[in-house]
Amino acid sequence: MAGTNLTREEAQERARLLTVDAYAIELDLGGAQDGGTYRSVTTVTFEAREAGATFIDLVAPAVHEVVLNGESLDPETAFQDSRIALPGIKAGANELRVVAECAYTNTGEGLHRFVDPVDKQAYLYTQFEVPDARRVFASFEQPDLKATFAFTVKAPEGWTVISNSPTPEPDADGVWTFAPTPRISTYITALIAGPYTAVHSSWEGGGRSVPLGIYCRPSLAEHLDAEAIFEVTRQGFDWFQEKFAYDYPFAKYDQLFVPEFNAGAMENAGAVTIRDQYVFRSKVTDSAYELRAETILHELAHMWFGDLVTMEWWNDLWLNESFATYTSIACQADAPGSRWPHSWTSFANSMKTWAYRQDQLPSTHPIMAEINDLDDVLVNFDGITYAKGASVLKQLVAYVGTDAFFAGVQAYFKRHAWGNTRLTDLLGALEETSGRDLKTWSKAWLETAGINVLRPELTVDADGVITSFAVRQEAPDLPAGAKGAAVLRPHRIAVGGYDLQDGRLVRTTRVELDVEGDLTEVPELTGVRRPDVVLLNDDDLSYAKVRLDEQSLATVRDHVGDFTESLPRALIWASAWDMTRDGELATRDYLELVLHGIVKESDIGVVQSLHRQVKLALDLYADPAWRDTGLSRWTEATLAQLQTAAPGSDHQLAWARAFADTARTPDQLDILQGLLDGTRGYEGLAVDTDLRWALLTRLAATGVAGDEAIDAELVRDATSAGEQHAAGARAARPTAEAKAEVWASVVEGDKLPNSTQEAVIGGFVQTDQRELLAPYGERYFEAVKEVWESRSHEMAHQIVVGLYPSLQVSQATLDATDAWLADAEPTAPLRRLVVESRAGVERALRAQSVDAQATTG
């Protein structure tokens, strides 16, 4: 609709005209238990540089009053789409009062309302990034119009209300009056309300005590490992305070584990919301704890970078997210007492893999993307914004030096506290502290798209001594449809040499250098005996795809599991996976490489990533004529590893889940059934709540279990998580009726909450149900545009990506997509999502062709 999509030009003009002083927001949530709508009253004071007209943002079913400087405006004419027109602002001070009826949501946007099936109580939380504060109160919804915010909230008896400011005591009428916040942006304000349970502690440092709180629903309280969360949080406080040399900027720090949360977490100032799947109900591997810790530290870093100092406009979203990602990983790697000093291994194996994938899509874009409006930013929370950006920041730290980097960051915080900045502000501070000219670096790395490939070129004499060594840099063409051109970039990398010693690959050589242009000589390696493995980008300093020379590749085929350190193993695994996706390594060869090396892989995060990648390769990249052979080989391997894994170990649990994901023969499905009903077991393997659902969902997807078994399991786990698992299991059933029910509820209906819809879509798409799902490809293209136009962004995004016929890997799918793109005239965000999905099918077709030409050898 017109007026719902704020453009950059509109935001710039509004920022030129206005300085916002303060918001006073009154919300009446007394009827939240019943849902529907609630009363929202906003009073905002602001200064105007000159008399004129502007608008304030609001998404609401109804507006009852609009009073500007004491004069009432007609709500019916002033309020259109998501804007209230303000035609008569005056130069100097202005005051606006808006009384509206706002709506609770079940989409995870705005003020989300959830009813816990355990206690039948309602739980509320807000999620405002990017443009959803306007769903709760009238606001000038852009990051550079900062103000103070004072919330007054009426809530039901027995509830707790949490916001950005310290939590007050309610009065006798259940009204909570919060003190004003410091000057912050609208999108990091927050309100969380309901009968949440809490654990409190504090962080002590620098002569200051900061109150810490952890909140969750009572039904999850028995699973809340608060002390472990506090430990990570305190380590983060210690590390960030030292590195940033700026006191934590808010009065308290609460972390609230909330239901049906769309993202991992959100950096609301002093009141971080986190998805409550991070309160682990069942046994998980250490990789899950590491990921949770990274999320905790990521949001804590935002308190400085994002909340204290905020981007002027969303084109610097990448810097906001990349900085938090980089510093959270660095904290895990370096903080005294951290459980995860190997966190850069996890980063190389997961985050960078995400970045490489995103950077090879037709929608690839420069890290500093051109964000023209809110629609642009909503689809830009991607692997480039988070993972490539963080990788490039790691490269920048190597380029300027760690000490100079953090010295520049410290100057940046002191100079811009409580203000808004652009990228040039940070780069200017880093130039001052490092003495490096970063303009050329910025242009090459931040203003261009695509990924470089680095290859070693070396010659060796008859005695095995290197006579010449160089690094070849390539800039592959950008994908068809991508904007811009491929470029060569400056890279700061290390070259590592590894030799087999007593059956282990040990680093014996390391040279760090700058790579420039298409060929960079490395004279330091001339005259050195050729190592068994030459690894470019050792220590993962830069962002590039790395290839091995033939001798190194031959060595790692037999010894990938024999590196003494986890990071070079992860880099080899990542390179092999990338080669598989690019069609340089056949799926069957990738499978053999993994089967040979994974048994020696100690890093559980790497093991679990390999599980996911092998399954994806077999499902999408394998020659269809060979796929069943490959799947059978993989499934037999998962069972063998489950049977031999150390009892009670993370590896045992990971292999159990991998086996449950792919079991296929009657005997294998009998094992799943036996684990579920207790007639079979493995020493140390706890078949607990979440593992039971994994077993049952596979049994449902293969037709072994039906509604009766799903209903019985839901009785055992009568929680919100249980309801979502049950919905996914029902959607997975291999019947036409089950698939029709999903389609009706998701595409033709719009009543499902966000998390349930996500579970249902996940259950619907089963890789061994291609024929059953085939008719839905045509139905997808008939419905997708209307879905996009009629749903909220989050709900539509789930459907557009989740229900695209990605399993129908054929030219016919590409042709149908192209015809739709030509005829439907989709908006730019919708076009982007569909084009990205199409690229997955095109890549799979190429990989299948390569695999079909391979032999098992």
C-alpha positions, 0 to 999 in steps of 0.5 A: 500500500502507498505510504507504508514504505519509508524511503531514504529520501523521506527519512533524510528530509524528516531528519533535516526538519525535526529534532525529536525530544521525548516520547511519553507512551501510555499502554493499557494492557489490562485486557491482554489475556483476551487478546484483540486490541489495546489502547495506546496514547503517545505524546511526543515533543519535537523541535522543527527547524522551520514551519511546514508539514511532515508525518508520524508513523503508526500501524493501528486498526483505529486512531481516535485522536490526533492533537497537534499543538493543542489543535485537533486533527480529523483522524479519518483524514489525517491517518492513511495507511501507516502514516498520520499527516502533520500539516501544521507543524511550527518552527520551534517546539511542537507537541503531538498527542495520538490516541489509537487502538493498536493490535496484538499480533501472533507474527513476532512483529510489533507486540506479540501475544502468546498464550502458554498451553501449560498455564493458559496465561498470556505473555507479551513482548515487542519486536520493533526492528526494522519498522514495527515500533509504529505497531505499538505507538506513534513514532518517527520510525527511523534510527537517526531521530533519537529521543527519550522514551517514558513508558506507562503501562497498565497490566493485569494483576500478577504480571511483571512488566519490563522495559528499557529503564529499571523496573518500578513497583506498580501502583495499586491499580497495576500501573507501571511507570518507567523512568525516561530512557537515555536518547535512543532509537525507536527500534531498540525500545522494548516492552515485555509483560506477563507472569514471567519468572525471573532470576537476578544477579549483578556484574561488578566492575570499574567501581560499578554494579550493573543489575542483571536479570534473566526471565522466562515463562514459568513452564520453562523455569525448571530448564533455565540454567541461569548461572551458565547464562550469567557466567557468559554475560559477565565474561562479556561485560569484562571483555567489552568494558576493557576493549571498548574503554567505555562504561556500559551505557544503560542502568541495568541488563535484562535478558528475556527468553520469549516465545515464538521469537523470529530471530535469535535475539534482539538488542533492545537497550537494557532489555534483550529478547532472546528466543526461548529455544535457548532454554534447553529442555533436552540434552544438546551438544556443546555446539548449541551452548556455544551458539547460545553464548555467541548470541548472548555476546552479540547482543551485549556488544550491541549495547555499545555498537548499535544502541549507544552509537547508532547508524544514521540509516539502514545502509550501515545495517551491515556494520551494526551486525558485523561488528557485533558478530566479529566482537562476540566471536573474538570475545569467545576466543579471547576472554579468560575462562571462556569455554570456547577458545576455538570459536573461530573454528565455528565461525569458519565452518558455519558463518562463513559458509553462509556468507559464501553461499549468499555471495554467489546468489544473483542477489549478491550485493556489496557489504555496504548495500544501497538501502533505498527504503524499508522494503530493501532493508527487510530482505537484507538481514542476510549472510552478507550483512552478518557473516561476510561483513564480520569476515571482512572486519576480521580482515580489517583487524589483521590489516590495521592491527588489533591494538589499533583497531580497538583504539579506533573503536574507543575513540569512535565511542567517545566521539559519537556517544548517543549519536548517529554515525556513518561508516566514514566515522568509524573508518576515520577513527581507525585511520587515525589510530593505525596510520593506514589509508582505508579509502582504497580498502573500503572501496574494494571490500565494502562497495563491491560484490562477489567473492575471490578465489585464491590458488597456490602456484608452486614449483618443486625440484627433484629434492622436494624443495620449492623453487617458486611460490605465488598466490593466484587471485581470481575474480569469478564473474558475478551470477547472472542478474547480479549488479556490478562487476567482479574485482580483485581485492587486497587480502591479508592472509597467512600461508600455512605448511603442514607435514605428516608427523606420526600420523598427524598433520602439524603446522611447520611453516607459516608466512603472513603477507598481503595479496594484491592483484592477480599474482603475488609472489611469496619469496619467503617460501622459496628454498623451503621443503615442500610441505605435505599440505599447503593451506592458503588463508591459514588462520582464516584471516581473509574472506575468500574461497580457497583451493588446494594444489593437487598434492595437498588435495591428495593428502587431505583426502586421506588425512583431513581428520589428522590436523592437530588443530580444529581451524585448519580442518574446518577450513579444509571442510569448508573448501570441500563443501564449497567445491561440491556446491560449485560442481568441482567435487562430485557429491559421491566424492564429497560423501567419501571424503566426509565418511573417511575424515569425520570419524576423527573430527573432534569438534562437535560443531564441525561434525554437526555441520558435516551432517547437515551438508552431507544430507543436503548434498545427497538430497539436492546435488546427487545424481538422482539415479545414484541418490538412493545408493548414497543415502543408504551408504550415509544412513548405514554410516550414521547408524554405525557411528551411533552404535560405537560413539562414546556413551553419553557423549555429544557425538553420540547424540549428534549421530542419533539425530543424524540417523533419525533424520535419514533412517529409511529401511524397515529395519532402520525404522524399527530401530527408531520405533524401538528407541521411541517405545523403549524396547531398544536403547544405547548406553548413555543415550537419553531419549528425551523430549526433543529427541523423541519428537525427532524420532516420531517426525521421521516415523510420521514422514515415512508412514510408520506413525500416524495421528494416534502416535502424534496425539499420544506424544503431545499428551506427554509433552503438552507444551507450546514446543510440543504443539509445534512439533506435533504440527510439524509431524502431522505436516510430514505425513506422506498422504495427499490429505496431509499435504492439502491440510497444510496448504489450506492452513498456510496458503489459503488461511492466515491464522497460524502463529509464526512458529507454528507456521514455520514448523508446518512448512518444515514438516510439509517439505520432505525430501523423500516425498518429491512426487507427492509434493510435485503438484504444489509447484504450480499452485505455488506460483498461482498463490505466491504474489497474493500471499506476499501482498496480504501477509506481514513481512515475516509470515510472507517471507516464511511462505515464499522461501519455505514453499518454493518447489526447491525439491523439484530440481528440473528445467521445468521448475526454472522455466516456471519460475522465469515465466512467473517472474516475467508475468507477475511483476513482483515487488523488488523484495519478492522478486529477490526471494524467488530469484534466490530460490531459483538459483538453488535449483539451477545450482543443484542441476549443475551439481547433479550433472557433475555427479552423474559423470563421476564414478565411485572410484 
